[in-house]
Amino acid sequence: MANPPQPSLGYSVTAIPSKPDSSTPQPERNSAPPPTMLPGASRFPPPKLQQDQIPSPSLQNPKLLSPANGVKTGSLVPHLSTPPGPPVFTSPVRPAAVPFRTSPATPQPVAFTSGSTLPTSSPPHFSNGSIELQHQVPFATNDFIPFKESSCALFSARKVLKQKKLANVPSLGFGALFSPGREIFPGPQIIQRDPHRCHNCGAYANFHCKILLSSGQWQCVICHKLNGSEGEYVASSKEDLHNFLELSSPIIDYVQIGNKRPGFIPVSDCRMSAPTVLVIDDCLDETHLQHLQSSLHAFVDSLPPIARIGIILYGRTVSVYDFSEESMASADVLPGDKSPTQESLKALIYGTGVYLSTMHASKEVAHKIFSSLRSFGLNIAEASRDRCLGTAVEVAMAIIQGPPAEMSRGIVKRAGGNSRIIVCAGGPNTYGPGSVPHSFSHPNYPHMEKTALKWMENLGCEAHRHNTVVDILCAGTCPVRVPVLQPLSKASGGVLVLHDDFGEAFGVNLQRAASRASGFHGLLEIRCSDDILITQVVGPGEEAHVDTHETFKNNNALCIQMLSVEETQSFALSMETKGDIKLPTVDSVSAYLESVQYEVAAILMAKRTLLRAKSHSDAMDMRGTIDERIKDIALKFGSPELLFHLRRGPLLGSIVGHEDERSVLRNLFLNASSDLSLCMVAPRCLMHREGGTFEELPAYDLAMQSDTAVVLDHGTDVFIWLGAELAADEGRSAAALAACRTLAEEITELRFPAPRILAFKEGSSQARYFVSRLIPAHKDPPYEQEARFPQLKSLTIEQRMKLKTSFIHFDDPSFCEWMRSLKVVPP
């Protein structure tokens, strides 16, 4: 019998964020959720669209889309697999916060019975007179019940192959994407008590457990041991068990009341909001400074009245601004060539200055401070200017922590949630601790860079220990030496983002960085049956130490320490079977392939591949690996078009020119949600139609029709292309551009980092950024064009000829040409 994967008997996934973030007061819906326990099945959600969410591009049956109502999905984008076998447990890359969208192409609900399970060893049979273990309803009956899906977990296939030698073939790899911090719609049920857990393995009682009605004992779905419930589950019939939320719902939020962990603390209980400290580069040229000042003024105006901020400038010195001076911008200055001494920090903290203040008291002072900033006055190249970024972050951490409680007679109020340090950088850290020489030609540069990397990582770890996230927002034309700065943001649970300038996109990210909700000290536990092995984890965390989670006699859970808990993150889990599975599963490879969720499989494969592409040469090697394996993948999965997008796009291809940009994109992708990950692999192409609707099409250059406008969403960049014929009509062009901008803003409204939104006309020099992201399908024969891009059939002969003559020849192969070059017949 073919069975959908139900982690109920194969997996027990638990996400435990201990505290919410209240760093910036938010509407109630944005407050961090209580600890999420997933005792039962992790399933795919029915499609849900939000303003920042669009489904995957469709290769067939395009549908009309409305920016007002969101984007309707068409058929799935096929097909992909996983790369060569991974090493055992890769310590996950630390977080780079990125946006989360609902899964763009969720499968339709399927039917299953109570016997449909993910592979486990055969459970013991209990039969002792009238004593009988009951399946929890509604899963006890043999009636077909709709397969409801969880928005937290996406599996690469709904079925599991029975034979190990087939299941563990790398090109068929099985796995899941799990988003522990994602908001659930509708919200999960909340239980204000400690959960019942297996005394043997630590798994949670859940709606797949069997219950002894007479005694209230429950059987663990992981180790099959019987556990007591202190009489709580005693019931006269299995229908009465409906009254227990954990026995009737797949996802539960527990508000823990025990003393073993801090548990969930409501936002309303936090005595004061956690502060945000801006650490601003003081070495900017006039043009960059003007853009930065505009973004900073808008940032302050966007904050709620009770938000607390601090302002620090850094160059050769560190200037900490004092909010108690209302008539002028006043700052205390510390040297930047070394870490601040305890004496200097004590004088600062115990002085009369006010370095953290609420907006309702100090908004005008903040505006005066920003207006007082001056551009760099010396005739020194940007890369050669002294910037003591490391020292400035140390000072920011010190003023956030404030004086120790024992030194202040216990009257210091501690902030609830994560504090944030947001660094606004226009160049590298070249002065003081954690710095590197101005020039790469310095004779001791490699050693100094290695020392700086370690120092920055330690500083990030120290920030994380004090519940402080460090985000680094870079802008301008001066290289910032990303490899040196990234360990600081990673280790603290923050993100590093590159911008062209300090203008609109930078300002949006500044606001979203300060306002995004997150928890901290999260612990992710993953339990599998004896037949399933987690071979690799990629995501924003690291393997937890033994003393960071509770111990049970036979606790085989994989525990991951999350450096922050945000809905914009996901973990990619690669799995294998240890042996042939005894329970009914799938013997046929073709039947298994019919159950494969190609987009999820593509993301898993891409993350495993990108994990190894740590440099440009590594990326070239990974492209070669993809080419070598394409025949096996094509034979088993059909059309590996997503793989082609991955190979030629910014993640592995040569579209992005600078290694710093590739490094930032790579780290964002490895920690990104499933939806943003898919968008970064394969762009979504939306063609504007009359009346303000949009038609979703494959990302082919055949969409570049001269009388249309096209929106291309590539995750970190959104492009708006206006055809030459449309651009010549001023009225129609303005209306189309406005509609495209509205759509671009709506689908990226909640995305962090906020993407660039670039608009240009056909034939302009900037249009190359748009063209390079599209598959050059115009090089294919007409019959193949129509098969893959059915919209062409709606064009007249004259329109087809005009489109054909508009393309410029270049050497980049089309998808079909690439397949043929590898001796594989295009599907």
C-alpha positions in Angstrom: 0.0 0.0 0.0 1.3 3.5 -0.8 1.6 5.6 2.2 2.1 9.3 2.8 5.0 10.0 5.2 3.6 10.6 8.7 6.3 11.7 11.1 4.0 10.6 13.9 5.6 7.1 14.0 8.8 8.1 12.4 9.5 11.6 13.6 9.0 13.7 16.6 10.0 17.3 15.9 10.0 19.8 18.8 10.9 23.5 18.6 11.5 25.1 22.0 12.1 28.8 22.0 12.4 29.7 25.7 11.5 33.4 25.4 9.9 35.8 22.9 11.5 38.9 21.6 10.0 42.2 22.6 12.9 44.3 21.4 10.5 46.6 19.6 6.8 46.7 20.6 4.7 45.2 17.9 1.1 44.4 17.3 0.0 41.3 19.1 0.2 39.2 16.0 3.9 39.8 15.6 4.9 38.8 19.1 7.0 35.7 19.3 5.0 32.5 19.7 5.2 30.3 22.8 7.3 27.1 22.6 6.0 25.0 19.7 5.8 21.3 20.3 5.2 19.1 17.2 4.4 15.8 18.8 2.6 14.5 15.8 2.8 14.6 12.1 4.5 17.4 10.3 2.4 17.9 7.1 2.1 20.1 4.1 -0.3 23.1 4.4 -3.1 23.9 2.1 -2.1 26.8 -0.1 -2.3 30.1 1.7 -1.4 33.4 0.1 -0.3 36.5 2.0 0.7 39.9 0.6 4.3 38.9 0.2 3.6 35.5 -1.2 3.4 34.2 -4.7 3.4 30.6 -5.9 5.9 29.0 -8.1 6.0 29.8 -11.9 3.9 27.5 -13.9 5.0 25.7 -17.0 1.5 24.9 -18.1 -2.0 26.4 -17.8 -1.0 29.9 -17.0 -3.6 31.8 -14.9 -4.5 35.4 -14.6 -3.3 37.1 -11.4 -4.4 40.1 -9.6 -2.1 42.2 -7.4 -5.0 43.1 -5.2 -5.9 39.5 -4.5 -2.5 37.9 -4.6 -1.2 35.5 -7.2 -2.9 32.3 -8.1 -0.8 29.2 -8.7 -0.6 27.1 -11.8 1.1 23.7 -12.2 4.2 22.8 -10.3 7.7 23.5 -11.6 9.4 20.1 -12.1 11.8 18.4 -11.3 15.0 17.9 -9.2 16.9 15.6 -6.9 19.7 15.7 -4.4 23.4 15.9 -5.0 26.1 13.4 -4.0 25.9 11.9 -0.5 26.6 14.4 2.3 28.9 14.1 5.3 27.4 13.1 8.6 25.8 16.1 10.4 27.2 19.3 9.0 27.2 21.9 11.7 24.5 24.2 10.4 25.4 27.6 9.2 24.4 30.2 11.7 21.4 32.4 10.9 20.9 34.9 8.3 17.4 36.1 8.7 15.3 35.9 5.6 11.7 36.2 4.6 9.1 33.5 4.9 6.4 32.9 2.3 3.7 30.3 2.3 4.8 27.3 0.2 4.2 28.3 -3.4 3.1 25.0 -4.7 1.5 22.8 -2.1 0.2 19.4 -3.1 -3.5 18.7 -3.0 -4.8 16.8 0.1 -4.7 13.0 -0.3 -6.5 10.3 1.6 -4.9 8.0 4.2 -5.9 5.4 6.7 -4.8 4.8 10.3 -2.4 2.2 8.9 -0.5 4.7 6.8 2.7 5.4 8.7 6.2 6.5 8.1 8.5 3.5 8.6 9.2 2.3 12.1 9.9 -1.1 13.6 6.7 -3.1 14.2 5.0 -1.9 17.4 4.1 -4.5 20.0 0.6 -5.8 20.0 -1.3 -5.5 23.3 -4.2 -7.9 23.9 -4.9 -8.8 27.5 -8.6 -9.6 28.0 -10.5 -6.4 27.7 -7.4 -4.2 27.9 -6.7 -2.8 24.5 -4.5 0.1 23.2 -6.7 2.6 21.3 -5.6 4.8 18.5 -6.4 8.4 19.2 -9.3 9.6 17.1 -9.8 10.6 14.4 -7.0 8.3 13.3 -8.4 5.2 14.9 -10.9 4.4 12.2 -10.2 2.9 8.8 -12.2 5.6 7.0 -10.3 7.8 4.6 -9.6 11.2 6.2 -8.2 14.2 4.4 -4.4 14.4 4.8 -4.0 17.8 6.5 -0.6 19.3 6.0 1.6 21.3 8.5 2.9 24.6 7.4 6.0 24.0 9.6 7.4 21.0 7.6 7.6 20.1 4.0 8.8 16.6 2.9 10.5 15.9 -0.4 8.1 13.0 -1.0 4.9 11.6 0.4 6.0 8.0 0.2 9.1 6.2 1.4 10.9 3.4 -0.5 11.0 0.1 1.2 14.4 -1.1 0.1 17.5 0.7 1.5 19.5 0.4 -1.7 16.8 2.3 -3.6 15.8 4.8 -0.9 19.4 5.9 -0.3 20.4 6.5 -3.9 21.8 10.1 -3.8 19.8 11.3 -6.8 16.6 10.2 -5.1 17.5 11.5 -1.6 14.7 11.9 1.0 14.4 14.8 3.4 12.4 17.7 4.8 12.4 21.4 5.3 11.4 22.5 8.8 10.6 26.0 9.9 10.3 26.0 13.7 9.6 29.7 14.1 6.9 30.0 11.5 3.5 31.4 12.4 0.8 28.9 12.0 -2.6 29.7 10.4 -4.9 29.1 12.2 -2.8 29.4 15.4 -2.0 26.3 17.3 -3.9 25.3 20.5 -2.2 26.5 23.7 -1.9 24.3 26.8 -0.8 25.9 30.1 0.9 22.9 31.7 4.0 20.8 31.2 3.6 18.1 28.5 3.5 14.4 29.1 6.9 13.0 27.9 8.2 9.4 27.4 10.3 8.5 30.4 12.5 6.4 28.2 13.3 8.5 25.1 11.8 12.0 25.9 9.2 12.0 23.1 5.9 13.8 23.6 2.4 12.4 24.0 0.6 13.2 20.8 -2.5 12.4 18.7 -0.9 9.3 17.2 -0.2 7.6 20.5 -2.2 4.5 21.6 -4.0 5.0 24.9 -5.1 2.4 27.5 -8.5 3.9 28.4 -8.8 2.1 31.8 -5.4 3.3 33.2 -4.6 6.3 31.1 -1.3 4.9 30.0 0.0 5.9 26.6 2.4 4.2 24.2 5.3 6.3 22.8 5.3 6.3 19.0 9.1 6.5 18.9 10.3 3.7 21.3 6.9 2.0 21.9 7.3 2.1 25.7 4.3 2.5 28.0 4.1 5.7 30.1 1.7 6.9 32.8 -0.3 10.1 32.6 -1.0 10.4 36.3 -4.5 9.2 35.5 -5.2 12.2 33.2 -5.9 10.1 30.1 -8.3 7.7 31.8 -11.5 7.8 29.7 -14.7 5.8 29.2 -14.3 5.9 25.4 -11.9 7.0 22.8 -14.2 9.8 21.9 -13.6 11.3 25.3 -9.9 11.7 24.5 -10.9 14.5 22.1 -11.0 16.7 25.2 -7.2 16.6 25.4 -5.7 19.0 22.8 -2.4 17.2 22.5 -4.4 14.0 21.6 -6.5 15.7 18.9 -4.2 18.3 17.3 -1.0 17.8 15.3 0.6 21.1 16.6 0.5 22.3 20.2 2.0 25.3 22.0 2.8 24.5 25.6 3.2 27.3 28.1 5.5 25.5 30.5 5.0 26.1 34.2 7.8 23.9 35.6 11.1 25.1 36.9 13.3 23.1 34.5 13.3 25.8 31.9 12.5 29.5 31.8 9.5 28.7 29.6 7.3 31.1 27.8 7.1 34.7 29.1 4.3 36.8 27.7 5.3 40.0 26.1 3.1 41.9 28.6 5.2 40.6 31.5 8.4 42.2 30.2 9.2 45.2 32.2 10.7 47.3 29.4 11.3 46.9 25.7 14.7 45.7 24.6 16.8 48.5 23.0 18.1 48.9 19.5 21.5 50.6 19.2 22.5 52.1 15.8 26.3 51.8 15.2 27.0 54.2 12.3 30.1 54.6 10.1 31.5 58.1 10.4 33.8 57.9 7.3 31.2 58.4 4.5 31.4 60.7 1.6 28.8 63.4 1.2 26.5 61.6 -1.3 26.4 58.4 0.8 25.9 60.5 4.0 22.9 62.3 2.6 21.2 59.0 1.7 22.0 57.6 5.1 20.6 60.6 6.9 17.4 60.3 5.0 17.1 56.6 5.9 17.9 57.3 9.6 15.3 60.1 9.8 12.7 57.8 8.3 13.8 55.0 10.6 13.2 57.1 13.8 9.8 58.3 12.5 8.8 54.6 12.0 9.4 53.6 15.6 6.7 53.3 18.2 6.8 55.8 21.1 8.0 53.2 23.7 10.9 51.9 21.5 14.3 52.6 23.0 17.3 53.4 20.9 20.9 54.3 21.3 23.2 56.0 18.7 26.9 55.4 18.3 29.4 56.7 15.6 32.7 55.1 14.8 35.8 56.1 12.9 39.1 56.4 14.7 37.1 56.9 17.9 33.8 55.8 19.2 31.2 58.5 19.9 28.3 57.6 22.2 25.5 60.1 21.9 23.8 61.5 25.0 20.0 62.0 24.8 20.0 64.2 28.0 21.3 67.2 25.9 18.2 68.4 24.1 19.6 71.6 22.7 22.4 70.1 20.7 24.0 66.8 19.6 26.4 65.8 22.4 28.5 62.6 22.7 31.1 61.0 24.9 34.1 59.9 23.0 36.2 56.7 23.6 39.4 55.7 21.8 39.0 53.1 19.0 42.4 51.6 18.8 41.7 49.0 21.6 38.8 47.4 23.5 37.2 49.8 26.0 38.6 49.4 29.6 36.4 48.6 32.6 37.3 52.0 33.9 36.2 53.9 30.8 32.9 51.8 30.6 32.2 52.4 34.3 32.7 56.1 33.9 30.3 56.0 30.9 27.6 53.9 32.4 27.6 55.5 35.9 27.9 59.0 34.5 25.1 61.5 34.0 24.5 60.8 30.3 21.5 59.1 28.9 22.6 56.7 26.1 19.4 54.7 25.7 16.1 56.6 25.5 12.5 56.0 24.4 11.2 57.6 21.3 8.4 59.5 23.0 11.0 61.3 25.1 13.9 61.7 22.6 12.7 61.6 19.0 13.6 65.3 18.3 17.0 64.7 19.9 17.6 61.8 17.6 16.7 63.9 14.6 19.1 66.6 15.7 21.9 63.9 16.1 21.3 62.6 12.5 21.2 66.1 11.1 24.5 67.0 12.8 26.5 64.2 11.0 29.2 65.4 8.7 31.0 63.7 5.8 34.6 62.5 5.9 36.8 65.5 5.5 40.2 64.1 4.6 41.5 63.2 1.2 41.9 59.5 1.9 40.5 56.7 -0.2 37.4 54.9 1.2 39.2 51.6 1.8 42.1 53.3 3.6 40.0 55.2 6.2 40.3 54.0 9.8 37.1 52.4 11.1 37.0 50.8 14.6 33.8 48.8 14.0 34.8 46.1 16.5 35.3 48.6 19.4 32.1 50.3 18.6 30.1 47.1 18.9 31.8 46.3 22.2 30.7 49.7 23.5 27.2 49.2 22.2 27.0 45.8 24.1 28.2 47.5 27.3 25.5 50.2 27.3 22.8 47.6 26.5 23.9 45.5 29.4 24.2 48.4 31.8 25.5 48.1 35.3 25.4 44.8 37.1 22.4 44.4 39.3 24.5 43.9 42.4 26.4 47.1 41.8 23.2 49.1 41.4 21.4 47.7 44.5 19.2 45.6 42.4 17.1 48.4 40.8 18.2 47.9 37.2 15.4 46.9 34.9 16.4 44.2 32.4 15.0 44.3 28.9 12.7 41.5 27.7 13.6 39.8 24.5 16.5 40.3 22.1 18.4 43.6 22.1 19.6 44.6 18.7 22.7 46.3 17.4 22.4 47.5 13.8 25.7 48.4 12.2 25.5 50.8 9.3 28.8 50.2 7.5 30.3 51.8 4.4 33.7 50.2 4.5 35.9 47.5 6.2 37.0 47.3 9.9 40.5 48.6 9.6 41.3 50.0 13.1 41.4 48.5 16.5 40.4 44.9 17.6 39.1 42.6 14.9 40.6 44.8 12.1 42.5 44.0 9.0 45.1 46.1 7.1 43.9 48.6 4.6 45.6 46.8 1.8 45.5 43.1 0.8 49.2 43.5 -0.1 50.2 43.9 3.5 52.9 41.2 4.2 51.1 39.9 7.3 47.5 40.1 5.9 46.6 36.4 6.0 47.6 36.1 9.7 45.8 39.3 10.6 42.7 38.3 8.8 42.7 34.9 10.6 43.0 36.7 13.9 40.3 39.1 13.0 37.9 36.3 12.0 38.3 34.6 15.4 37.9 37.8 17.3 34.8 38.7 15.5 33.3 35.3 16.0 34.0 35.5 19.8 32.4 38.9 19.9 29.3 37.5 18.2 29.2 34.6 20.7 29.4 37.1 23.5 26.6 39.1 22.1 24.5 36.0 21.8 25.1 35.0 25.4 23.7 38.4 26.4 20.6 38.0 24.1 21.9 40.6 21.7 21.6 40.2 17.9 24.1 42.1 15.7 22.8 42.9 12.1 25.3 44.5 9.7 23.8 46.5 6.9 26.5 47.5 4.4 26.2 50.0 1.5 28.3 51.9 -1.0 31.0 51.0 -3.4 33.8 50.3 -1.0 34.4 46.5 -0.3 33.6 45.8 3.3 35.6 42.5 3.6 32.5 40.3 4.1 34.5 37.3 5.4 35.7 39.4 8.3 32.4 40.8 9.3 30.2 37.8 8.7 31.3 35.8 11.7 30.1 38.6 14.0 26.6 38.6 12.6 26.3 34.8 12.3 27.5 34.0 15.8 25.0 36.5 17.3 22.0 35.3 15.3 22.0 38.3 13.0 22.4 38.9 9.3 24.8 40.7 7.0 23.2 42.4 4.0 24.9 44.3 1.1 23.2 47.3 -0.6 24.1 49.5 -3.6 23.7 52.6 -1.5 22.1 53.9 1.7 18.9 54.8 -0.1 15.5 53.2 -0.3 16.3 49.5 0.0 18.8 50.2 2.9 16.1 52.3 4.7 13.5 49.5 4.4 15.9 46.9 5.7 16.9 49.2 8.6 13.3 49.4 9.7 12.6 45.7 9.2 15.8 44.7 11.0 14.6 46.6 14.1 11.0 45.4 14.0 11.2 41.8 13.1 10.1 39.4 15.9 12.3 36.7 17.1 12.9 34.5 20.1 16.2 33.3 21.6 17.8 30.2 23.2 15.6 28.0 21.0 16.3 24.3 21.1 15.2 22.1 18.2 14.8 18.4 18.9 14.3 15.9 16.1 13.4 12.2 17.0 13.2 9.4 14.4 12.4 5.8 14.6 15.2 3.2 14.5 14.9 2.9 10.7 15.5 6.6 9.9 18.8 8.3 10.1 19.4 12.1 9.9 22.5 12.4 7.7 22.8 16.2 7.4 21.3 19.4 8.8 21.7 22.7 7.1 20.3 25.8 8.8 20.6 28.6 11.3 22.0 26.7 14.3 24.6 24.4 15.6 24.7 21.0 17.3 23.6 21.4 20.9 25.9 20.4 23.8 24.8 17.5 26.0 24.0 19.8 28.9 21.8 22.1 27.0 18.8 19.8 26.9 17.1 17.4 29.2 18.5 13.9 29.4 16.4 10.7 29.3 17.5 7.1 29.6 17.5 6.4 25.8 17.2 9.9 24.3 18.4 9.6 20.7 17.1 13.0 19.6 19.2 15.2 17.4 19.4 18.5 19.3 20.1 21.8 17.5 20.8 25.0 19.4 19.1 27.8 17.5 20.9 31.1 17.7 17.6 32.9 17.1 14.0 31.8 16.5 12.4 33.5 13.5 9.7 32.6 11.0 12.0 33.6 8.2 14.3 30.6 8.8 14.2 26.9 7.9 16.3 23.8 8.5 17.1 21.4 5.6 17.1 17.8 6.9 18.6 15.0 4.8 17.6 11.5 5.7 18.4 7.9 4.9 17.1 4.5 5.9 19.3 2.2 7.9 17.9 -0.9 6.4 14.9 -2.4 4.5 11.7 -1.2 6.1 9.4 -3.9 7.4 6.1 -2.0 7.4 4.1 -1.5 4.3 5.7 1.3 2.2 6.5 1.6 -1.5 8.4 -1.0 -3.5 8.1 0.7 -6.9 10.5 3.5 -7.8 7.9 4.9 -10.3 5.3 5.0 -7.5 7.7 6.8 -5.3 8.6 9.3 -8.0 4.9 10.2 -8.4 4.9 11.3 -4.8 8.0 13.4 -5.0 7.5 17.1 -4.2 9.9 18.5 -6.8 10.2 22.0 -5.4 11.1 20.7 -1.9 13.5 18.2 -3.4 15.1 21.0 -5.4 15.6 23.2 -2.4 17.2 20.3 -0.4 19.5 19.5 -3.3 20.4 23.2 -3.7 21.2 23.7 0.0 23.4 20.6 0.1 25.2 21.8 -3.0 25.6 25.4 -1.9 27.0 24.2 1.5 30.1 23.1 -0.4 30.4 26.1 -2.7 32.4 28.2 -0.2 34.4 30.0 -2.9 34.1 30.8 -6.6 36.3 27.8 -7.5 34.0 25.6 -5.4 31.0 26.9 -7.2 32.5 26.0 -10.5 33.2 22.5 -9.2 29.6 22.2 -8.0 28.4 23.1 -11.5 30.6 20.4 -12.9 29.1 17.9 -10.4 25.6 18.9 -11.4 26.5 18.2 -15.1 28.0 14.8 -14.2 24.9 13.7 -12.4 22.3 15.2 -14.7 21.7 12.0 -16.7 20.8 10.0 -13.6 18.6 12.9 -12.3 16.9 13.4 -15.7 16.1 9.7 -16.1 14.5 9.5 -12.6 12.9 12.9 -12.2 12.1 14.1 -15.7 12.8 17.8 -16.4 15.6 19.2 -14.1 14.8 22.8 -15.0 15.2 24.0 -11.5 18.6 22.5 -11.5 19.4 24.5 -14.6 18.3 27.7 -12.9 20.5 26.8 -9.9 23.5 26.2 -12.1 23.3 29.4 -14.1 21.8 31.8 -11.5 23.5 34.0 -8.9 24.0 31.2 -6.4 26.4 29.1 -8.6 26.7 31.0 -11.9 28.6 34.1 -12.9 25.7 36.7 -12.8 27.0 38.1 -9.5 30.5 39.6 -10.1 32.1 40.1 -6.6 32.9 37.2 -4.2 31.5 39.3 -1.3 28.1 39.3 -3.0 28.2 35.6 -3.6 29.2 34.9 0.0 26.3 37.0 1.3 23.8 35.3 -1.0 25.1 31.9 -0.1 24.6 32.5 3.6 21.2 34.0 3.1 20.1 31.0 1.0 21.4 28.3 3.4 19.3 29.7 6.2 16.3 30.9 4.1 12.7 29.7 4.4 11.5 27.2 1.8 9.7 29.8 -0.2 12.5 32.3 -0.4 14.9 29.5 -1.1 12.8 28.4 -4.1 12.6 31.9 -5.3 16.4 32.4 -5.1 16.9 29.2 -7.1 14.3 29.9 -9.8 12.9 33.4 -10.4 9.1 33.9 -10.8 8.0 35.7 -13.9 4.8 37.7 -13.9 3.5 39.4 -17.1 1.3 42.5 -16.8 -2.0 42.4 -18.5 -4.6 45.0 -19.2 -6.8 45.8 -16.2 -4.0 45.4 -13.7 -3.9 41.6 -13.7 -0.8 39.5 -14.0 -0.1 36.2 -15.8 2.4 33.8 -14.3 4.8 32.4 -16.9 8.0 30.3 -17.0 11.2 32.4 -16.5 12.1 32.4 -20.2 13.3 35.3 -22.4 10.2 34.6 -24.5 8.4 36.8 -22.0 10.3 39.8 -23.2 7.5 40.9 -25.6 7.8 44.5 -26.7 4.2 45.6 -25.8 4.2 44.2 -22.3 5.7 44.8 -18.8 7.2 41.9 -16.8 8.0 41.5 -13.1 10.8 39.0 -12.2 11.1 38.1 -8.6 14.5 36.5 -7.8 14.3 36.6 -4.0 16.9 39.2 -3.2 16.1 41.2 -6.3 12.9 42.2 -8.1 13.1 43.5 -11.7 10.5 45.4 -13.6 11.0 45.3 -17.4 9.1 47.6 -19.8 9.0 46.6 -23.5 10.0 49.3 -26.0 6.6 49.5 -27.6 4.9 49.9 -24.3 7.4 52.5 -23.1 6.7 54.6 -26.1 3.1 55.0 -25.0 3.5 57.4 -22.0 0.0 56.7 -20.5 0.0 53.0 -20.8 3.7 52.8 -19.7 2.9 54.8 -16.5 -0.1 52.7 -15.6 1.8 49.4 -16.2 4.8 50.6 -14.2 2.6 51.6 -11.3 0.9 48.2 -11.3 4.2 46.4 -11.4 5.6 48.4 -8.6 2.5 47.8 -6.5 2.8 44.1 -7.1 6.5 44.1 -6.3 5.9 45.9 -3.0 3.1 43.6 -2.1 4.9 40.3 -2.7 7.9 41.5 -0.8 6.1 43.4 2.0 7.2 41.1 4.8 10.5 40.0 3.3 13.7 40.4 5.1 16.2 41.4 3.9 14.1 43.6 1.6 15.1 43.0 -2.0 16.1 45.7 -4.5 13.3 46.7 -6.8 14.8 47.8 -10.1 12.9 49.1 -13.2 14.3 49.6 -16.7 13.3 49.7 -20.3 14.0 47.3 -23.1 17.3 48.0 -24.7 18.8 49.9 -21.7 22.2 48.9 -20.3 20.5 47.9 -17.0 18.2 45.5 -18.8 21.1 43.0 -18.9 20.4 42.3 -15.2 17.0 41.1 -16.2 17.9 39.2 -19.3 20.7 37.2 -17.6 18.2 35.7 -15.2 15.9 34.3 -17.9 16.5 31.0 -19.8 17.3 31.9 -23.4 14.5 29.7 -24.9 14.4 31.8 -28.1 17.3 29.6 -29.3 15.1 26.5 -29.3 13.0 25.3 -32.2 9.4 26.7 -32.4 7.8 23.4 -31.3 9.9 23.3 -28.2 9.2 27.0 -27.4 5.4 26.4 -27.6 5.6 23.2 -25.5 7.4 25.0 -22.7 5.9 28.5 -23.2 2.2 28.0 -24.3 1.5 31.7 -24.1 3.3 32.1 -27.5 0.3 30.4 -29.2 -1.7 33.5 -28.4 0.6 35.8 -30.5 0.0 36.6 -34.1 2.5 35.7 -36.8 3.6 39.4 -36.9 4.1 39.4 -33.2 6.1 36.2 -33.3 8.4 37.5 -36.0 8.9 40.8 -34.1 9.8 38.8 -30.9 12.2 36.6 -32.8 14.1 39.5 -34.3 14.4 41.3 -31.0 16.8 38.9 -29.4 20.6 39.4 -29.4 22.7 36.3 -29.9 25.0 35.2 -27.2 26.7 32.0 -26.2 24.7 31.1 -23.1 22.8 27.8 -23.9 19.1 27.3 -23.5 17.8 24.6 -21.3 17.3 22.2 -24.2 20.8 22.9 -25.6 22.3 22.3 -22.2 20.5 18.9 -21.9 21.7 17.8 -25.4 25.3 18.9 -24.6 25.2 16.4 -21.8 23.9 13.6 -24.1 20.5 13.7 -22.5 17.3 14.0 -24.4 15.3 17.1 -23.2 12.0 16.0 -21.7 
